[in-house]
Amino acid sequence: MERSRPSAHRRMLIESVVLVAAAPSVQMAWLHQAGVEPDEIALYFDDAFRLAERLVEDGQIGQGALALLRMIDEVFDGMTQDTGADRWSGEALSTDAGWERARELACEVLIVTRVEAHQEDTDPVEAGPDALSPAAWAVSEPGARKP
């Protein structure tokens, strides 16, 4: 059965996950270029995550990816509720355990969605990234080979 191309909502979700998965220095570069603060990474993810259950219903992501996405959402919720620490600073991107956990989970989501797409014979993201798209940034430190 041939599926249609990934929806704009799926691309938005994957791009937000790519940004969460990115190395802190890459996240900082993205934030600088976008002119926003670190909490925008979580807000961008949250906007896309709200569509995740619908994407499962539409067959565009699987239950495995949804479970991991929920875990990322829980990490960000916990960080928001922790008022005793500055978890939303540029420095926290590289030092905070919550950011590290979100990064690990986001990498798992990317692996799962790649496997799901491969099983369905579909590319997980079929869109060229624009200048501010997280997909345009490598998910590794600067100096790494970029797409």
DSSP file with accessible surface (Angstrom, degrees, kcal/mol):
  #  RESIDUE AA STRUCTURE BP1 BP2  ACC     N-H-->O    O-->H-N    N-H-->O    O-->H-N    TCO  KAPPA ALPHA  PHI   PSI    X-CA   Y-CA   Z-CA
    1    1 A M              0   0  221      0, 0.0     2,-0.4     0, 0.0     0, 0.0   0.000 360.0 360.0 360.0 125.7    0.0    0.0    0.0
    2    2 A E        -     0   0  189      1,-0.0     2,-0.3   120,-0.0   119,-0.1  -0.695 360.0-150.5 -89.3 129.8    1.5    3.3   -1.1
    3    3 A R        -     0   0   69     -2,-0.4    56,-0.0   117,-0.3    57,-0.0  -0.659  20.1-108.5 -94.1 156.9    1.3    6.2    1.4
    4    4 A S        -     0   0   91     -2,-0.3     3,-0.1     1,-0.2    -1,-0.1  -0.260  51.1 -74.6 -74.3 168.7    1.1    9.8    0.5
    5    5 A R        -     0   0  161      1,-0.1    -1,-0.2   117,-0.0   117,-0.0  -0.234  66.4 -81.3 -59.6 152.7    4.0   12.1    1.1
    6    6 A P        -     0   0    7      0, 0.0    -1,-0.1     0, 0.0   120,-0.1  -0.262  53.4-114.6 -57.3 141.9    4.5   13.2    4.7
    7    7 A S     >  -     0   0   31     -3,-0.1     4,-2.4     1,-0.1     5,-0.2  -0.259  20.6-109.1 -73.7 165.3    2.2   15.9    5.8
    8    8 A A  H  > S+     0   0   63      1,-0.2     4,-2.5     2,-0.2     5,-0.2   0.870 121.7  56.0 -61.3 -34.8    3.4   19.4    6.7
    9    9 A H  H  > S+     0   0   99      2,-0.2     4,-2.3     1,-0.2    -1,-0.2   0.903 106.7  48.7 -65.6 -39.2    2.5   18.5   10.3
   10   10 A R  H  > S+     0   0    2      2,-0.2     4,-2.9     1,-0.2     5,-0.2   0.923 111.2  49.7 -66.0 -43.3    4.7   15.5   10.2
   11   11 A R  H  X S+     0   0   62     -4,-2.4     4,-2.9     1,-0.2     5,-0.2   0.926 110.3  51.0 -61.2 -41.9    7.6   17.6    8.8
   12   12 A M  H  X S+     0   0   56     -4,-2.5     4,-2.3     2,-0.2    -2,-0.2   0.929 111.6  48.0 -60.9 -43.8    7.0   20.2   11.6
   13   13 A L  H  X S+     0   0    1     -4,-2.3     4,-2.3     2,-0.2    -2,-0.2   0.954 113.4  46.1 -62.6 -48.8    7.1   17.4   14.2
   14   14 A I  H  X S+     0   0    7     -4,-2.9     4,-2.7     1,-0.2    -2,-0.2   0.923 112.0  51.6 -63.3 -41.6   10.3   15.9   12.8
   15   15 A E  H  X S+     0   0   31     -4,-2.9     4,-2.0    -5,-0.2    -1,-0.2   0.906 109.5  49.8 -62.7 -38.8   12.0   19.3   12.4
   16   16 A S  H  X S+     0   0    1     -4,-2.3     4,-2.1    -5,-0.2    -1,-0.2   0.900 111.7  48.8 -67.1 -36.4   11.2   20.1   16.1
   17   17 A V  H  X S+     0   0    0     -4,-2.3     4,-2.6     2,-0.2    -2,-0.2   0.895 107.3  54.9 -69.8 -38.1   12.6   16.7   17.2
   18   18 A V  H  X S+     0   0   17     -4,-2.7     4,-1.2     1,-0.2    -1,-0.2   0.927 109.0  48.9 -59.7 -41.1   15.8   17.3   15.1
   19   19 A L  H  < S+     0   0    3     -4,-2.0     3,-0.5     1,-0.2    -2,-0.2   0.924 111.1  48.3 -66.0 -42.8   16.2   20.6   17.0
   20   20 A V  H  < S+     0   0    0     -4,-2.1    -1,-0.2     1,-0.2    -2,-0.2   0.898 113.0  49.6 -62.8 -37.7   15.7   19.0   20.4
   21   21 A A  H  < S+     0   0    4     -4,-2.6    -1,-0.2    85,-0.2    -2,-0.2   0.693  90.3 108.4 -74.9 -17.5   18.2   16.3   19.4
   22   22 A A  S  < S-     0   0    2     -4,-1.2   117,-0.2    -3,-0.5   118,-0.1  -0.152  80.9 -95.7 -64.9 153.3   20.9   18.7   18.2
   23   23 A A    >>  -     0   0   11    115,-0.3     4,-2.6   117,-0.2     3,-0.5  -0.293  39.1-108.4 -61.4 150.5   24.1   19.4   20.1
   24   24 A P  H 3> S+     0   0   26      0, 0.0     4,-2.7     0, 0.0     5,-0.2   0.876 119.6  52.8 -52.7 -40.1   23.9   22.4   22.5
   25   25 A S  H 3> S+     0   0   42      2,-0.2     4,-2.0     1,-0.2     5,-0.1   0.872 110.1  48.1 -66.8 -33.4   26.2   24.5   20.2
   26   26 A V  H <> S+     0   0    8     -3,-0.5     4,-2.5     2,-0.2    -1,-0.2   0.912 111.0  50.9 -71.5 -41.2   24.0   23.8   17.3
   27   27 A Q  H  X S+     0   0    0     -4,-2.6     4,-2.9     1,-0.2    -2,-0.2   0.924 110.0  50.4 -60.1 -44.3   20.9   24.7   19.3
   28   28 A M  H  X S+     0   0   82     -4,-2.7     4,-2.7    -5,-0.2    -1,-0.2   0.906 109.6  50.2 -61.9 -41.7   22.6   28.0   20.4
   29   29 A A  H  X S+     0   0   38     -4,-2.0     4,-2.6     2,-0.2    -1,-0.2   0.921 112.1  47.8 -62.3 -42.2   23.4   28.8   16.7
   30   30 A W  H  X S+     0   0   23     -4,-2.5     4,-2.6     2,-0.2    -2,-0.2   0.926 112.5  48.8 -63.0 -45.7   19.8   28.2   15.7
   31   31 A L  H  X>S+     0   0    5     -4,-2.9     5,-1.9     2,-0.2     4,-1.5   0.909 111.6  49.7 -61.0 -43.4   18.5   30.3   18.6
   32   32 A H  H  <5S+     0   0  163     -4,-2.7     3,-0.2     2,-0.2    -2,-0.2   0.935 113.0  46.0 -61.2 -46.5   20.9   33.1   17.7
   33   33 A Q  H  <5S+     0   0   97     -4,-2.6    -2,-0.2     1,-0.2    -1,-0.2   0.892 116.5  44.8 -66.0 -36.5   19.9   33.0   14.1
   34   34 A A  H  <5S-     0   0   34     -4,-2.6    -1,-0.2    -5,-0.2    -2,-0.2   0.663 106.2-130.1 -80.0 -17.2   16.2   32.9   15.0
   35   35 A G  T  <5 +     0   0   66     -4,-1.5     2,-0.3     1,-0.2    -3,-0.2   0.860  64.7 120.3  71.1  37.1   16.6   35.6   17.6
   36   36 A V      < -     0   0   47     -5,-1.9    -1,-0.2    -6,-0.1    -2,-0.1  -0.807  62.6-105.6-129.4 170.2   14.8   33.7   20.3
   37   37 A E    >   -     0   0  132     -2,-0.3     3,-2.2    -3,-0.1     4,-0.3  -0.498  40.4 -98.9 -92.7 163.9   15.6   32.2   23.8
   38   38 A P  T >> S+     0   0    4      0, 0.0     3,-1.9     0, 0.0     4,-0.7   0.790 116.3  68.9 -56.1 -30.1   16.2   28.5   24.7
   39   39 A D  H 3> S+     0   0   62     49,-0.5     4,-2.3     1,-0.3     3,-0.2   0.782  84.9  73.0 -63.3 -18.8   12.6   28.0   25.9
   40   40 A E  H <> S+     0   0   75     -3,-2.2     4,-2.7     1,-0.2    -1,-0.3   0.786  87.6  61.9 -65.4 -25.5   11.5   28.4   22.3
   41   41 A I  H <> S+     0   0    0     -3,-1.9     4,-2.2    -4,-0.3    -1,-0.2   0.954 108.6  41.2 -62.6 -48.1   13.0   25.0   21.5
   42   42 A A  H  X S+     0   0   11     -4,-0.7     4,-2.8     2,-0.2    -2,-0.2   0.880 115.2  51.2 -67.2 -37.7   10.5   23.4   24.0
   43   43 A L  H  X S+     0   0   73     -4,-2.3     4,-2.5     2,-0.2    -2,-0.2   0.898 109.4  50.1 -67.6 -39.1    7.7   25.6   22.7
   44   44 A Y  H  X S+     0   0   50     -4,-2.7     4,-1.9     2,-0.2    -2,-0.2   0.936 113.1  47.0 -62.1 -45.2    8.4   24.6   19.1
   45   45 A F  H  X S+     0   0    0     -4,-2.2     4,-3.4    -5,-0.2    -2,-0.2   0.937 110.6  52.5 -60.8 -46.0    8.4   21.0   20.2
   46   46 A D  H  X S+     0   0   37     -4,-2.8     4,-1.8     1,-0.2    -2,-0.2   0.913 106.8  52.2 -60.0 -43.1    5.1   21.5   22.1
   47   47 A D  H  < S+     0   0   86     -4,-2.5     4,-0.3     1,-0.2    -1,-0.2   0.923 116.4  39.9 -58.1 -44.0    3.4   23.1   19.1
   48   48 A A  H >< S+     0   0    0     -4,-1.9     3,-1.7     1,-0.2     4,-0.3   0.882 109.4  59.9 -73.6 -37.7    4.3   20.1   17.0
   49   49 A F  H >< S+     0   0   31     -4,-3.4     3,-2.1     1,-0.3     4,-0.4   0.842  91.1  69.3 -61.8 -32.4    3.7   17.5   19.7
   50   50 A R  T 3< S+     0   0  177     -4,-1.8    -1,-0.3     1,-0.3     4,-0.2   0.743 100.8  49.2 -58.5 -20.5    0.1   18.6   19.9
   51   51 A L  T <> S+     0   0   46     -3,-1.7     4,-2.0    -4,-0.3    -1,-0.3   0.473  84.3  95.7 -95.5  -3.9   -0.4   17.0   16.5
   52   52 A A  H <> S+     0   0    1     -3,-2.1     4,-2.0    -4,-0.3     5,-0.2   0.884  80.0  51.0 -62.6 -44.5    1.3   13.7   17.3
   53   53 A E  H  > S+     0   0  106     -4,-0.4     4,-2.4     1,-0.2    -1,-0.2   0.904 110.5  50.8 -62.2 -38.1   -1.8   11.7   18.1
   54   54 A R  H  > S+     0   0  147     -4,-0.2     4,-2.2     1,-0.2    -1,-0.2   0.897 107.2  54.0 -63.9 -38.3   -3.5   12.8   14.9
   55   55 A L  H  <>S+     0   0    2     -4,-2.0     5,-2.9     2,-0.2     6,-1.0   0.870 107.9  50.1 -65.1 -34.5   -0.3   11.7   13.0
   56   56 A V  H ><5S+     0   0   26     -4,-2.0     3,-1.8     4,-0.2    -2,-0.2   0.944 109.8  50.5 -65.3 -47.5   -0.6    8.3   14.6
   57   57 A E  H 3<5S+     0   0  145     -4,-2.4    -2,-0.2     1,-0.3    -1,-0.2   0.861 111.2  49.2 -57.5 -36.1   -4.3    8.1   13.5
   58   58 A D  T 3<5S-     0   0   82     -4,-2.2    -1,-0.3    -5,-0.2    -2,-0.2   0.421 115.7-116.7 -83.7  -1.7   -3.3    9.0   10.0
   59   59 A G  T < 5S+     0   0   34     -3,-1.8    -3,-0.2     2,-0.2    -2,-0.1   0.680  82.0 120.3  75.8  19.2   -0.5    6.4    9.9
   60   60 A Q  S   <S+     0   0   24     -5,-2.9     2,-0.3    -6,-0.2    -4,-0.2   0.693  79.6  17.7 -92.3 -20.8    2.3    9.0    9.6
   61   61 A I  S    S-     0   0    7     -6,-1.0    -2,-0.2    -9,-0.1    -1,-0.2  -0.964  82.3-121.8-139.9 159.8    4.1    8.0   12.8
   62   62 A G     >  -     0   0   21     -2,-0.3     4,-2.0    -3,-0.1     5,-0.1  -0.430  28.0-103.0 -98.4 173.4    3.9    4.9   14.9
   63   63 A Q  H  > S+     0   0  123      1,-0.2     4,-2.4     2,-0.2     5,-0.2   0.827 118.3  59.9 -62.7 -34.2    3.0    4.2   18.5
   64   64 A G  H  > S+     0   0   42      2,-0.2     4,-1.7     1,-0.2    -1,-0.2   0.926 107.4  44.6 -61.8 -44.1    6.7    3.7   19.4
   65   65 A A  H  > S+     0   0    0      1,-0.2     4,-2.7     2,-0.2    -2,-0.2   0.917 111.3  54.5 -65.7 -40.5    7.5    7.3   18.3
   66   66 A L  H  X S+     0   0    4     -4,-2.0     4,-2.4     1,-0.2    -2,-0.2   0.913 105.8  52.1 -61.3 -42.0    4.5    8.6   20.1
   67   67 A A  H  X S+     0   0   48     -4,-2.4     4,-1.6     1,-0.2    -1,-0.2   0.920 112.1  45.9 -61.0 -42.2    5.6    7.0   23.4
   68   68 A L  H  X S+     0   0   18     -4,-1.7     4,-2.1     2,-0.2    -1,-0.2   0.895 110.1  53.8 -68.0 -39.3    9.0    8.6   23.0
   69   69 A L  H  X S+     0   0    0     -4,-2.7     4,-2.4     1,-0.2    -2,-0.2   0.901 106.6  52.5 -61.7 -39.8    7.5   12.0   22.1
   70   70 A R  H  X S+     0   0   95     -4,-2.4     4,-2.3     1,-0.2    -1,-0.2   0.877 106.6  53.5 -63.1 -37.1    5.3   11.8   25.3
   71   71 A M  H  X S+     0   0   70     -4,-1.6     4,-2.2     2,-0.2    -2,-0.2   0.905 108.0  49.5 -65.4 -40.4    8.5   11.2   27.3
   72   72 A I  H  X S+     0   0    0     -4,-2.1     4,-2.6     2,-0.2     5,-0.2   0.937 109.9  51.8 -62.0 -44.7   10.1   14.3   25.8
   73   73 A D  H  X S+     0   0   29     -4,-2.4     4,-2.6     1,-0.2    -2,-0.2   0.909 108.8  50.7 -58.7 -40.8    7.0   16.3   26.7
   74   74 A E  H  X S+     0   0  129     -4,-2.3     4,-2.6     2,-0.2    -1,-0.2   0.884 108.4  52.4 -65.0 -38.7    7.2   15.0   30.3
   75   75 A V  H  X S+     0   0   29     -4,-2.2     4,-2.3     2,-0.2    -2,-0.2   0.955 112.1  44.8 -61.5 -48.7   10.8   16.1   30.5
   76   76 A F  H  X S+     0   0    8     -4,-2.6     4,-2.2     1,-0.2    -2,-0.2   0.896 111.9  52.8 -65.2 -37.9   10.0   19.6   29.4
   77   77 A D  H  X S+     0   0   72     -4,-2.6     4,-2.1    -5,-0.2    -1,-0.2   0.931 109.8  49.0 -60.8 -44.0    7.0   19.7   31.7
   78   78 A G  H  X S+     0   0   34     -4,-2.6     4,-1.2     1,-0.2    -2,-0.2   0.892 109.8  51.3 -62.6 -38.9    9.2   18.7   34.6
   79   79 A M  H  < S+     0   0    2     -4,-2.3     3,-0.2     1,-0.2    -1,-0.2   0.888 109.2  51.0 -65.6 -37.5   11.7   21.4   33.7
   80   80 A T  H  < S+     0   0   87     -4,-2.2    -2,-0.2     1,-0.2    -1,-0.2   0.888 109.2  50.3 -66.6 -38.3    9.0   24.0   33.6
   81   81 A Q  H  < S+     0   0  153     -4,-2.1     2,-1.4    -5,-0.2    -1,-0.2   0.721  89.3  88.3 -74.9 -20.1    7.7   23.0   37.0
   82   82 A D    ><  +     0   0   66     -4,-1.2     3,-0.7    -3,-0.2     5,-0.3  -0.637  49.7 168.2 -81.8  92.5   11.3   23.2   38.5
   83   83 A T  T 3   +     0   0  138     -2,-1.4    -1,-0.2     1,-0.2    -2,-0.1   0.578  61.6  75.0 -83.7  -6.5   11.3   26.9   39.5
   84   84 A G  T 3  S+     0   0   73     -3,-0.1     2,-0.3     2,-0.0    -1,-0.2   0.597  94.4  49.7 -83.7  -9.4   14.5   26.6   41.6
   85   85 A A  S <  S-     0   0   50     -3,-0.7     2,-1.5    -6,-0.2     3,-0.1  -0.924  81.2-119.5-131.2 152.8   16.9   26.3   38.7
   86   86 A D    >   +     0   0  115     -2,-0.3     3,-0.6     1,-0.2     6,-0.2  -0.675  46.9 156.2 -89.4  83.0   17.5   28.3   35.5
   87   87 A R  T 3   +     0   0   39     -2,-1.5    -1,-0.2    -5,-0.3     9,-0.1   0.451  62.8  63.2 -88.2  -1.5   16.9   25.4   33.1
   88   88 A W  T 3  S+     0   0   57     -3,-0.1   -49,-0.5    -9,-0.1    -1,-0.2   0.015  79.2 106.5-115.3  26.5   16.0   27.7   30.2
   89   89 A S  S <> S-     0   0   28     -3,-0.6     4,-1.1   -51,-0.1   -52,-0.0  -0.610  81.0-111.8 -99.5 165.7   19.3   29.5   29.7
   90   90 A G  H >> S+     0   0   26      1,-0.2     3,-0.5    -2,-0.2     4,-0.5   0.897 119.7  52.7 -60.8 -39.4   21.9   29.1   27.0
   91   91 A E  H >> S+     0   0  144      1,-0.2     3,-1.5     2,-0.2     4,-1.0   0.899 101.5  60.1 -63.8 -38.7   24.3   27.5   29.5
   92   92 A A  H 3> S+     0   0    4      1,-0.3     4,-2.7     2,-0.2     3,-0.3   0.809  88.7  72.9 -62.5 -27.4   21.7   25.0   30.7
   93   93 A L  H << S+     0   0    1     -4,-1.1    -1,-0.3    -3,-0.5    -2,-0.2   0.853 110.7  29.4 -54.8 -33.6   21.5   23.6   27.1
   94   94 A S  H << S+     0   0   82     -3,-1.5    -1,-0.2    -4,-0.5    -2,-0.2   0.551 130.5  35.6-104.8  -7.7   24.9   22.0   27.7
   95   95 A T  H  < S+     0   0   95     -4,-1.0     2,-0.3    -3,-0.3    -3,-0.2   0.642  88.6  96.6-118.4 -19.7   24.8   21.5   31.5
   96   96 A D     X  -     0   0   26     -4,-2.7     4,-1.9    -5,-0.2     5,-0.1  -0.585  61.2-145.6 -83.9 133.9   21.2   20.5   32.5
   97   97 A A  H  > S+     0   0   76     -2,-0.3     4,-2.6     1,-0.2     5,-0.2   0.825  99.5  58.6 -65.2 -31.5   20.3   16.9   32.8
   98   98 A G  H  > S+     0   0    7      2,-0.2     4,-2.7     1,-0.2    -1,-0.2   0.927 105.7  47.4 -65.0 -43.5   16.8   17.6   31.5
   99   99 A W  H  > S+     0   0    0     -7,-0.2     4,-2.4     2,-0.2    -2,-0.2   0.909 112.3  50.7 -63.3 -40.9   18.1   18.9   28.3
  100  100 A E  H  X S+     0   0   90     -4,-1.9     4,-2.4     2,-0.2    -2,-0.2   0.925 111.3  47.7 -63.4 -42.6   20.4   15.9   27.9
  101  101 A R  H  X S+     0   0   92     -4,-2.6     4,-2.5     2,-0.2     5,-0.2   0.920 111.5  49.9 -65.1 -43.4   17.5   13.5   28.5
  102  102 A A  H  X S+     0   0    0     -4,-2.7     4,-2.6     1,-0.2    -1,-0.2   0.911 110.5  51.4 -60.4 -40.5   15.3   15.3   26.0
  103  103 A R  H  X S+     0   0   16     -4,-2.4     4,-2.2     2,-0.2    -2,-0.2   0.925 110.0  48.5 -61.6 -46.2   18.2   15.1   23.5
  104  104 A E  H  X S+     0   0   85     -4,-2.4     4,-1.8     1,-0.2    -2,-0.2   0.926 113.6  46.7 -60.6 -46.5   18.6   11.4   24.1
  105  105 A L  H  X S+     0   0    1     -4,-2.5     4,-2.4     1,-0.2    -1,-0.2   0.895 109.9  53.6 -64.3 -40.1   14.9   10.8   23.6
  106  106 A A  H  X S+     0   0    0     -4,-2.6     4,-2.3     1,-0.2    -1,-0.2   0.907 106.5  52.4 -63.3 -39.2   14.8   12.9   20.5
  107  107 A C  H  X S+     0   0   51     -4,-2.2     4,-2.0     1,-0.2    -1,-0.2   0.910 108.7  51.2 -62.0 -39.9   17.6   10.9   19.0
  108  108 A E  H  X S+     0   0   82     -4,-1.8     4,-2.9     1,-0.2    -2,-0.2   0.903 107.4  52.9 -63.2 -40.7   15.5    7.7   19.7
  109  109 A V  H  X S+     0   0    1     -4,-2.4     4,-3.1     1,-0.2     5,-0.3   0.929 107.9  51.0 -59.7 -44.0   12.5    9.3   18.0
  110  110 A L  H  X S+     0   0   40     -4,-2.3     4,-1.8     1,-0.2    -1,-0.2   0.899 111.9  47.1 -62.9 -37.9   14.6   10.0   14.9
  111  111 A I  H  X S+     0   0  111     -4,-2.0     4,-2.5     2,-0.2    -2,-0.2   0.949 113.7  47.4 -66.6 -47.6   15.8    6.4   14.8
  112  112 A V  H  X S+     0   0   41     -4,-2.9     4,-3.0     1,-0.2    -2,-0.2   0.917 112.7  48.2 -62.2 -44.0   12.3    5.0   15.3
  113  113 A T  H  X S+     0   0    4     -4,-3.1     4,-2.6     2,-0.2    -1,-0.2   0.873 110.8  51.8 -68.2 -31.8   10.7    7.3   12.7
  114  114 A R  H  X S+     0   0  138     -4,-1.8     4,-2.6    -5,-0.3    -2,-0.2   0.936 112.0  46.2 -66.8 -43.0   13.5    6.3   10.2
  115  115 A V  H  X S+     0   0   70     -4,-2.5     4,-2.6     2,-0.2    -2,-0.2   0.936 113.3  48.9 -65.0 -45.4   12.8    2.6   10.9
  116  116 A E  H  X S+     0   0   34     -4,-3.0     4,-1.5     1,-0.2    -2,-0.2   0.927 112.9  47.9 -59.3 -43.5    9.1    3.1   10.5
  117  117 A A  H  <>S+     0   0    1     -4,-2.6     5,-3.2     1,-0.2     4,-0.3   0.899 110.7  51.2 -65.0 -40.6    9.6    5.1    7.3
  118  118 A H  H ><5S+     0   0  148     -4,-2.6     3,-1.1     1,-0.2    -1,-0.2   0.913 108.0  52.4 -63.5 -40.4   11.9    2.4    6.0
  119  119 A Q  H 3<5S+     0   0  141     -4,-2.6    -1,-0.2     1,-0.3    -2,-0.2   0.831 115.3  41.5 -64.5 -30.3    9.4   -0.3    6.7
  120  120 A E  T 3<5S-     0   0   94     -4,-1.5  -117,-0.3    -5,-0.2    -1,-0.3   0.372 113.3-120.8 -95.0   0.9    6.8    1.7    4.8
  121  121 A D  T < 5S+     0   0  147     -3,-1.1     2,-0.4    -4,-0.3    -3,-0.2   0.895  72.0 125.9  60.1  42.5    9.4    2.5    2.0
  122  122 A T      < -     0   0   22     -5,-3.2    -1,-0.2    -8,-0.1    -2,-0.2  -0.992  65.7-116.9-132.0 140.1    8.9    6.3    2.7
  123  123 A D        -     0   0   72     -2,-0.4     3,-0.2     1,-0.1    -9,-0.1  -0.554  24.9-133.2 -73.1 135.0   11.5    9.0    3.4
  124  124 A P  S    S+     0   0   12      0, 0.0     2,-0.4     0, 0.0    -1,-0.1   0.827  92.5  21.3 -63.9 -31.1   10.8   10.4    6.9
  125  125 A V        -     0   0   33   -111,-0.1     2,-0.2  -110,-0.0  -120,-0.0  -0.939  62.1-180.0-139.4 115.5   11.2   14.0    5.8
  126  126 A E        +     0   0   55     -2,-0.4     2,-0.4    -3,-0.2  -115,-0.0  -0.400  51.7  94.4-111.1  54.0   10.7   14.9    2.1
  127  127 A A  S    S-     0   0   39     -2,-0.2    -2,-0.0  -116,-0.1     0, 0.0  -0.998  73.5-118.4-143.2 139.9   11.2   18.7    2.3
  128  128 A G        -     0   0   71     -2,-0.4     2,-0.1     1,-0.1     8,-0.1  -0.602  39.8-116.6 -74.4 131.7   14.2   20.9    1.7
  129  129 A P        -     0   0   65      0, 0.0     2,-0.1     0, 0.0    -1,-0.1  -0.439  23.5-138.7 -71.2 142.9   15.1   22.8    4.9
  130  130 A D    >   -     0   0  107     -2,-0.1     3,-1.1     1,-0.0     6,-0.2  -0.317  40.6 -81.3 -88.8-177.3   14.8   26.5    4.8
  131  131 A A  T 3  S+     0   0   71      1,-0.3    -1,-0.0    -2,-0.1     5,-0.0   0.824 129.4  34.0 -59.2 -35.0   17.4   28.8    6.4
  132  132 A L  T 3  S+     0   0   69    -99,-0.0    -1,-0.3   -98,-0.0   -98,-0.1   0.440  87.6 120.3-101.3   1.6   15.9   28.5   10.0
  133  133 A S    X   -     0   0    3     -3,-1.1     3,-2.1     1,-0.2     4,-0.3  -0.443  64.2-137.0 -68.3 132.6   14.8   24.9    9.8
  134  134 A P  G >  S+     0   0    3      0, 0.0     3,-1.7     0, 0.0    -1,-0.2   0.818 103.0  68.6 -58.5 -27.7   16.4   22.7   12.4
  135  135 A A  G 3  S+     0   0   30      1,-0.3     4,-0.1    -7,-0.0    -2,-0.1   0.748  89.6  64.2 -64.5 -18.7   16.8   20.1    9.7
  136  136 A A  G <  S+     0   0   36     -3,-2.1     2,-0.4    -6,-0.2    -1,-0.3   0.662  92.7  77.5 -76.8 -14.9   19.3   22.4    8.1
  137  137 A W  S <  S-     0   0   43     -3,-1.7     2,-0.0    -4,-0.3  -111,-0.0  -0.743  87.4-114.8 -98.4 142.7   21.6   22.0   11.1
  138  138 A A        -     0   0    9     -2,-0.4  -115,-0.3     1,-0.1     8,-0.1  -0.383  18.9-130.2 -66.9 152.8   23.8   19.0   11.7
  139  139 A V  S    S+     0   0   66   -117,-0.2     2,-0.3    -4,-0.1    -1,-0.1  -0.080  86.9  62.8 -95.0  33.0   22.9   17.0   14.8
  140  140 A S  S    S-     0   0   45   -117,-0.1  -117,-0.2     1,-0.1     3,-0.1  -0.843  99.1 -62.2-142.3-178.6   26.5   17.1   15.9
  141  141 A E    >   -     0   0  106     -2,-0.3     3,-1.7     1,-0.1    -1,-0.1  -0.227  67.7 -80.6 -66.5 158.0   29.1   19.7   16.9
  142  142 A P  T 3  S+     0   0   84      0, 0.0    -1,-0.1     0, 0.0     3,-0.1  -0.217 117.4  43.5 -55.8 148.0   30.3   22.3   14.5
  143  143 A G  T 3  S+     0   0   80      1,-0.4     2,-0.1    -3,-0.1    -2,-0.1   0.202  85.5 122.0  96.1 -16.2   32.9   21.1   12.0
  144  144 A A  S <  S-     0   0   35     -3,-1.7    -1,-0.4     1,-0.1     2,-0.2  -0.424  81.2 -84.2 -73.7 156.8   30.9   17.9   11.5
  145  145 A R        -     0   0  237     -3,-0.1    -1,-0.1    -2,-0.1    -5,-0.0  -0.439  51.0-148.6 -62.8 125.8   29.8   17.1    7.9
  146  146 A K              0   0  104     -2,-0.2    -9,-0.1     1,-0.1   -10,-0.1  -0.690 360.0 360.0 -99.5 155.7   26.6   19.0    7.3
  147  147 A P              0   0  133      0, 0.0    -1,-0.1     0, 0.0    -9,-0.1  -0.159 360.0 360.0 -64.1 360.0   23.8   17.9    5.0
